[in-house]
Amino acid sequence: LATAYEKLAYMVADKIAATTKDDKKYIMRRYKVDHSKITVIPNWVDTGIFRPMKDVEKEAGRIIFVGRLEKQKNILALVRAVKITPDAKLYIFGSGSLEEEIRREIKGLDKIRLMGVVSHEKLPYELNKSEIFVLPSLYEGHPKALLEAMACGLPVIGSRVEGIREIIEDGVNGLLCDPTPEDIRNK
């Protein structure tokens, strides 16, 4: 039923905005929508707020994740990767249905911290304190958290999935990994 409503909405729309080229192709293929009806408007970042801060000191070994604590984000794979990585510390910002499972997984570990939700104004500071941003998602659209981390000048690691692949060119402006604890740790 949802698919039928979605198809109807696409058919009667005068114009459709998609955040990525892959989303545009998907809409064209699945719903047979003419390409001229779809405009790609990527997510944007306020670079007046999200920018490198020279006066913020990096914390050695500090890895940051920002996002919903849901299966899509594959946060447990990142937690397991950091657990076996010496000198790595993971700061997790966000909330969601996996919060209690993560708490059980990190019980007794000081190197992994659940920080909850942080205000939009404080997030650039937290990003700038970090050495690496990791987004190990199983699937993505056009992840704004990744764009914000990059705008702050952070080295980034993202999983090799649609959405992230459109932002990170492996070895050029970040690293791509498989969404497994082993490959996340290797990167």
N, C-alpha and C positions, 0 to 999 in steps of 0.2 A: 504494500500500500504506500509506504514511504517513497519507494522508487517511482511509482506512478505519479505521485504528487510532485516529486522532484522533476520528472520528465515534463510534466505539464508546465511547471514554473519556468523551465528552460525554454520551452517552446513559445510561451506567450511573452517572455521578457523582451524588451526592446534592446537591452544591452546587458552583458554578463561580465562581471569582474572576477578574474582568477588571480591568485597570487604567484603562480608559477607557470612556465611553459608546459610542464608535464600535466598540471591540472587542466590547462586549456585543451591539450590533446585528449585527455581522458573524457572531458565533457563532449568534445567533438565525436569521439569514437563511440562512447556509450549511449549518448542521447541524440546522435546525428544532427548536431547543431552546426550551422555554418560558421567557419572560422572568423568571418567578418563581424559576427555578433559578439565575439568574446575579446575582451581587452585584458592584457596581463598588467596588473599593478602590484608590484612586489611590496612586501612589508617594508616599512621604513623605520629608521632609528633617529632619535633626536641626538645628534652628535654634539650639541651644546651641553648635554648632560652625560651621555655615554661617550667618554673620551679618555685617553690616557691621562692619569693624574701624577705628575712628577713628584709631588710632595707626599704621596702614599708609598710606604715601604712594603715591598713584596715579602710575604712570609714563605720561607724556604719549604719546598715540598707541598705547598697548598694547592690542592685541586678543588675546583668548584663545579657544582651542578646546580642549575636553576631550572625548575619546571614542576609540572604536576607529578605527584608520586603515584603514577598509574602504570599498568603493564606496558602500555605503548612506549613509555620512556625508557624501559629496560634498566631501571635504576639498580635492581638487585645484581645484575651482571657487573655494573660499575663498582658496587659495594664489594663484591667478591674479588674483583681485580685489585682493588686498593688493599683489601685485607692481607694479601700475599705480597704486597709491594713494599719493601723496606723504605723508610724515610718519606713515605707518602702520607698525606693527611687529606681527608675528603670532607668538605663542607657542603651539605645538602640544603638548598633553599627551596621551599615549596611545601605543599601539603597534598594529601590525597588518600585513597583507600589502602595503599600499601604501607602507610606510616607505621602501623603496629608490627607488621612483618619485618620492616627494616629495623625497628627497635630491637626485635628479637635477634636478628642477624648480627647486630653490632653490639649487643650487650657485653659489657666489660671492656670494650675497645675505646680508648681515648682518641685514636687516630681518625675516627669517623664520627662526625657530629651532625645531627639533625637540627637545623637552625630555624625551621618554620618559615613563615612568609615574611619577607622584608619589604619595606615600602619602596616604591619606584625611585624615590629620591636617594635612598641609602644603597640601592643595588650597585650603582657604578663604583662606590667606595669598596664594596665587598669584592667586586670583580677585579678592581685594581690591586687589592691585597693578594690576589691569587697569582699563581704561576701558570696554571693551565685550566682551560674550560673543557669539559667533556660532555657530549650529548650522544649517548649510546642507543638512541631510539630504534624501535623495530619498524616504524614508519613515521613519516612527518609530512607536513604541508610545506610551509615556508617559515621555519622556526625563528621567531623574533629573539629569543634568548641567545641563540647562536650569533645573530647579527649584532646584538648588544655587546656580547663578549668580544667580538672581533673589533667593534668600534672602540672598545677600551684598550685595544692593542694586545689582547691575550692570544697566545698560541692556542689553537683549538684542535680537538679531536672529535670527529663525528662518525657515526656508523654509515656504512656504504649503502644508504637507502635513498629513494626518491625524495626530493625536498632538500636533504642535506647535501647530496651530490651536486645539486644546482648551485650551492653556495661555496662548498669547499672543493677546490681543485687539489687532489692528493699530491702532497709534496711541494705545492706552490704557496697556498695561503692557509694550509692546515694539513691534517692527516686524516685519512679515512681508514676505518677499521671494520672488521666483522663484528657483529653484536654479541661476541662471546667474551667471558672474563679473560680468557687467555690472550686474545688479540687486542682487547682494550689495554691490558697490562703491557703487552709488547710495544704498543704505540706510545 
